[in-house]
Amino acid sequence: MQSLWFFDNVNLFKVLCPHKVKIYANEHNFCSYKKKDYIYIQADAANKVYLIAHGKVKIGYYSEDGNEIVKAILTKGELFGEKAILGDEKRDEFAQSIDNETSICPISVDTMHDLMRDNQNFSFKIYKFIGLKFKKLERRLQMLLFKDTKTRLIEFIDELCIDFGYDCDKTGDHVIKHPYTQKDIASLIGTSRPTINILLNELKEENYLDFNRKEIRILKKSA
């Protein structure tokens, strides 16, 4: 199954960056951000979309009582701010770098509309991507509302397996080489980092999985 964040297993940055289109290359620049820098905040003008060249970006918003709600954590090759393409004039979320060496490729909405107008197949893929992304966010919301923390973690790991996993030829295990820290995972499934660590160790004791900092391995006999 293909990742929701990639077209035909092709990194979005390689497909969309204006550097790949000669008429836009000379007037296009990358932007660098440090950890905790905001790319945009709620109520900013929505006149660009963004591709991640390096690093990680957190997408979220603040509730009325000031709590931070994390919608997604994105990594190299992923697109964000895409609702500007659909006509949103103001941001209803924030985008924040969570890496000290985040590099972003900004693309004006006008440029995106030009690219989409000139290439019907490209336009179709953009709209398909946006639709799939919304569906994924809807599933995550349902997970947060109706399922206990351990179930949320297992289902999130299943998503990681689709996006970043492969089958080990030697053992038959499902191996997930993912970009997330335990803190990232905790934010995405609505719990704390210590709870994630406890649950991962429980699943390890149950011989469901093994894990380290950059890899989760779903063991063959439990897969």
ZAMARGU-4260 file (C-alpha; in steps of 0.2 Angstrom, whole numbers, plus 5000, padded with zeros to 4 digits):
<rodrens>
0) 5000/5000/5000 | 5007/5017/4995 | 5010/5030/5008 | 4997/5044/5009 | 5011/5057/5009
5) 5019/5052/4992 | 5014/5051/4974 | 5018/5034/4966 | 5032/5032/4979 | 5040/5048/4973
10) 5046/5061/4986 | 5035/5076/4984 | 5050/5088/4985 | 5058/5080/4970 | 5041/5082/4960
15) 5035/5099/4966 | 5050/5110/4970 | 5051/5125/4958 | 5069/5122/4956 | 5064/5108/4945
20) 5054/5120/4934 | 5066/5132/4924 | 5055/5147/4923 | 5054/5147/4942 | 5071/5142/4947
25) 5080/5159/4947 | 5067/5168/4958 | 5065/5154/4971 | 5074/5153/4988 | 5075/5140/5002
30) 5071/5146/5020 | 5080/5139/5035 | 5073/5137/5053 | 5079/5132/5070 | 5070/5121/5083
35) 5054/5130/5089 | 5054/5143/5075 | 5037/5146/5067 | 5035/5145/5049 | 5018/5152/5051
40) 5005/5155/5065 | 4986/5155/5066 | 4978/5170/5057 | 4994/5173/5046 | 4990/5175/5028
45) 4988/5159/5018 | 4997/5163/5002 | 5010/5149/5001 | 5012/5131/5002 | 5028/5123/5009
50) 5039/5107/5005 | 5051/5101/5018 | 5069/5099/5011 | 5077/5094/5027 | 5071/5092/5045
55) 5054/5091/5054 | 5039/5102/5055 | 5025/5101/5068 | 5007/5106/5063 | 4994/5110/5076
60) 4983/5123/5084 | 4979/5130/5101 | 4962/5126/5109 | 4952/5140/5118 | 4960/5135/5135
65) 4977/5137/5127 | 4981/5118/5125 | 4992/5113/5111 | 4984/5101/5099 | 4996/5092/5087
70) 4988/5087/5070 | 5004/5080/5061 | 5023/5079/5062 | 5030/5080/5045 | 5047/5076/5038
75) 5058/5077/5022 | 5048/5077/5006 | 5031/5081/5014 | 5019/5096/5009 | 5010/5107/5021
80) 5000/5123/5021 | 4990/5115/5006 | 4973/5122/5011 | 4979/5139/5003 | 4977/5130/4986
85) 4959/5128/4990 | 4955/5146/4994 | 4959/5148/5013 | 4965/5166/5015 | 4970/5164/5034
90) 4979/5150/5043 | 4969/5140/5056 | 4984/5131/5062 | 5002/5134/5066 | 5018/5126/5058
95) 5033/5125/5069 | 5051/5118/5066 | 5055/5104/5078 | 5073/5102/5071 | 5088/5113/5072
100) 5092/5111/5053 | 5075/5113/5045 | 5075/5119/5027 | 5059/5123/5018 | 5054/5126/5000
105) 5040/5139/4999 | 5029/5140/4984 | 5017/5154/4981 | 4999/5149/4978 | 4999/5158/4961
110) 5014/5147/4956 | 5005/5131/4962 | 4989/5137/4952 | 5000/5140/4937 | 5008/5122/4938
115) 4991/5114/4941 | 4983/5124/4926 | 4997/5118/4914 | 4996/5100/4919 | 4980/5091/4922
120) 4988/5075/4929 | 4998/5085/4941 | 4982/5095/4947 | 4973/5078/4949 | 4987/5071/4960
125) 4987/5087/4971 | 4969/5086/4974 | 4970/5067/4977 | 4984/5070/4990 | 4974/5083/4999
130) 4959/5072/5000 | 4969/5057/5007 | 4978/5069/5019 | 4961/5074/5026 | 4955/5056/5027
135) 4970/5052/5037 | 4968/5066/5049 | 4949/5061/5051 | 4955/5043/5056 | 4967/5050/5069
140) 4953/5061/5076 | 4942/5046/5078 | 4956/5036/5086 | 4959/5049/5099 | 4940/5051/5103
145) 4935/5033/5104 | 4950/5021/5108 | 4961/5018/5123 | 4979/5023/5123 | 4987/5006/5120
150) 4975/5003/5105 | 4979/5021/5098 | 4998/5016/5099 | 4996/5000/5090 | 4985/5008/5077
155) 4998/5022/5075 | 5012/5009/5073 | 5001/5000/5060 | 5001/5017/5050 | 5020/5019/5052
160) 5021/5001/5045 | 5012/5007/5029 | 5022/5023/5027 | 5039/5017/5032 | 5039/4998/5034
165) 5046/4984/5025 | 5047/4965/5027 | 5064/4958/5033 | 5069/4944/5021 | 5078/4934/5035
170) 5066/4935/5049 | 5049/4939/5041 | 5047/4953/5054 | 5039/4970/5049 | 5053/4983/5051
175) 5048/5001/5052 | 5062/5014/5050 | 5053/5030/5055 | 5058/5048/5059 | 5049/5050/5075
180) 5054/5052/5093 | 5044/5045/5107 | 5039/5063/5111 | 5033/5065/5093 | 5022/5049/5094
185) 5015/5054/5111 | 5010/5071/5104 | 5002/5063/5089 | 4991/5050/5099 | 4987/5062/5113
190) 4997/5055/5128 | 5014/5058/5137 | 5031/5052/5132 | 5033/5042/5149 | 5016/5033/5144
195) 5023/5029/5127 | 5039/5021/5134 | 5029/5011/5146 | 5017/5004/5133 | 5031/5000/5121
200) 5040/4990/5134 | 5023/4981/5138 | 5022/4977/5120 | 5040/4971/5120 | 5037/4960/5135
205) 5021/4952/5126 | 5033/4948/5111 | 5023/4959/5099 | 5037/4971/5095 | 5055/4976/5098
210) 5061/4994/5096 | 5075/5006/5097 | 5077/5025/5094 | 5075/5024/5075 | 5067/5007/5072
215) 5051/4997/5077 | 5051/4979/5073 | 5034/4970/5073 | 5039/4952/5076 | 5033/4939/5064
220) 5024/4928/5076 | 5013/4943/5081 | 5011/4950/5064
</rodrens>
